[in-house]
Amino acid sequence: MSKNITIALAGNPNSGKTTLFNALTGARHHVGNWAGVTVEKKEGRFKHKDTEIIGVDLPGTYSLSPYSLEEKIARNYIVEESPDVVVNIVDASNIERNLYLSVQLIELGKPVVIALNMMDVAKSRGYKIDVNKLSKLLGVPIVPIVASKKQGISELLDEVVKVSSNKSLAKGNPVDYGKKLENKITENIESLKSNPKASKYDLRWVALRVIEEDEEIMELLNKNHTSSASDEIAIASEALEISLEDDFECLIADRRYNHITSIISKSVKKPAVQGLTASDKADKILTNRWLGLPIFALIMMGVFYFTFDLVGNVFLDKIDVFFGETLSGWATDALTSMNAAAWLQSLIVDGIIGGVGGVLVFLPNIICLFLAISLLEDSGYMARVAFIMDRLMRKIGLSGKAFIPMILGFGCNAPAIMGTRTLEDENDRLAAILINPFMSCSARLPVYTLFAAAFFPGKEKFVVFSLYLLGVVVAIIVGLIFKKTLFKSDGMPFVMELPPYRIPTLKGTLITVWERAKGFLIKAGTLIFGASMVLWFILGFNFTGPADLTESIGASIGRVFAPLFAPLGFGNWQAALSLITGILAKEVVVSNMSIIYGLGEEAAAGAFAQTLAGTFNQLTAYAFMAFVLLYTPCVGVIGAIKRETNSWKWTIFSVVYQFAVAWIVAMLIYQIGSLIGL
Amino acid sequence: MIRTLKDLAPGASGKVMMVKGKGAIKRRFMDMGVIKGTEINVEKVAPLGDPIEVKIKGYSLTLRKEDAQNIVIE
């Protein structure tokens, strides 16, 4: 006899939810987004004995009051989709606060099984938990586990399967809300009984939400409810409020905590003196008033060294050689031996292999960057970075959590934009995504290096550094403007848990890195694949057929757009065309200029300067570099913006506004520079 | 003179008497266990002078001084 059940995994952030999910499903889960929003949805199938189980990972939340997107998703999933069992993971070493969510989950009226995680940590800290008593007091089964060591998983699943066929085993004990509120609840339940819309849910839960004046529930009841029962309820609850000191929400929260405190006092023995844990000791140094910033700077430098020097670039060269020489060589030979037409050969070798390869060379960097981010996140250090940098970030109206993606942008904007997922406030997140491309990524460096060497010999370092700085300054200014206009928000308050430091698990890290790298490969790969073919076509053809570069559609396009760049000092078709193609990948600007000017792929700085001397001088070269720094991001980043904002509107907006910002800044540089006679 | 969490120096502790304010911030505090009667202990101030780190219900929480002003201490 086999059966199928669906379980939902709910729990606080940092309670080990991801670890448990990975332990249950391994890498056999798929990651998507919840319908209509960009919050990650993970789902996986696995088998326990003869039961097929579908596990759905709900977003990590501290509560179920539907004020944040994550909480809404978690609540609506449980209420509307009715999973067979809700598995609530609770951090045993932080049990008091974790149970706040448990109590709310139990209130939803669905069967709950608690997985009491990190029993080892709790034990080592001197907590003595009477699991049986705790289970009796809460009214739901509790299974102690250590998710990171896969202990207790099988017992947990036994319990889950048992509960799925006998739901009365996990009904849960209700919170006693005190006489006045309980009367009110009973009254509400009575009036709700006649409401067909409410009967779908647990009536006590709905009654409580009505008292809290939960907007979603009120709307639901009003809409399908012709009698005035809900109005009556609203009026009555208002009347009751006057007789109470606090508002209802507060009162309800208060009672829930009382309920928890009383349960804890009967079932958990806390250590008499709570000594400093190893994590506390580490934190004394890592976020020390004086050492905190230098240590943070060192760690960031370490991440960059690791990503771009130590590992990344070694592979980068190898992959470049692989695509540029080995694979192109094979393909050319193979196609020649098959007598393939020249155009087909060119499409495959120059267009597809060249284009896709040009982006894939960054894969090792991206994997290294993801690896570093994942380690920093899982160890708990990322939360400390937000703690350390919040003051600075607040100056541009963002939270400390937005700092990491900004730094990562110096490496590559695409993963950096994915890194904004840690921001809770949707407006903050959009602002952080939209200003991220101003952080000068490593692909823009070849452009600066070549132009600086050609036009500013001896002053290259200064010029390049000034461009990085310009990017940061523009990001700050634009960020300020955004926060004052488009993304006005009272902002989520910066109230954040600093989880204990933990040693990341190898499996967890590998799964995270793989998930993210796969996303980059698939999405960026498909986009770039298409774009490469288009580029190949417009550079090799005109409307009558194959054509020289100067007569190609690309050149014509360049000529159309060249006047646009005249006020910026570089209104020639070559510059215009290379900028357009640079949208594919920023470093392409340099290689294309070399090709367009007939210098071959690898032009020396001296030859480059000589050739470009006719159309560029120091001032226009600088304006050009500034434009390359700021203008429309490459397709990889556009793809990341589309994916992370889940909106074509914001994606198109980012493309257009960045072009405008770049145009204005480069124009100012050129015009003011010309005025003062540079 | 009302004392708030902001006035507590690192190392000092107190009991939450009241959480002022409305909306998101108050709810957030409730969710994180900052409610009437809870013991709260100031651990440290961030290197740049803000935010602060506190211990409450056995875990570490960080919040800005501006928001800490809403938490009245006995």
Interface residues (C-beta under 8 A of the other chain):
Chain A: Y62 S63 S65 Y67 S93 N94 E96 R97 Y100 E249 C250 A253 D254 Y257 K270 Q274 D283 T287 N288 R289 W290 G292 L293 A383 A386 F387 I388 M389 D390 R391 L392 R394 G400 D490 M492 P493 F494 V495 M496 E497 L498 P499 P500
Chain B: V19 G23 A24 I25 K26 R27 R28 F29 M30 D31 M32 G33 I35 K36 T38 K44 V45 A46 P47 L48 G49 D50 P51 E53 K57 G58 Y59 S60 L61 T62 L63 R64 D67
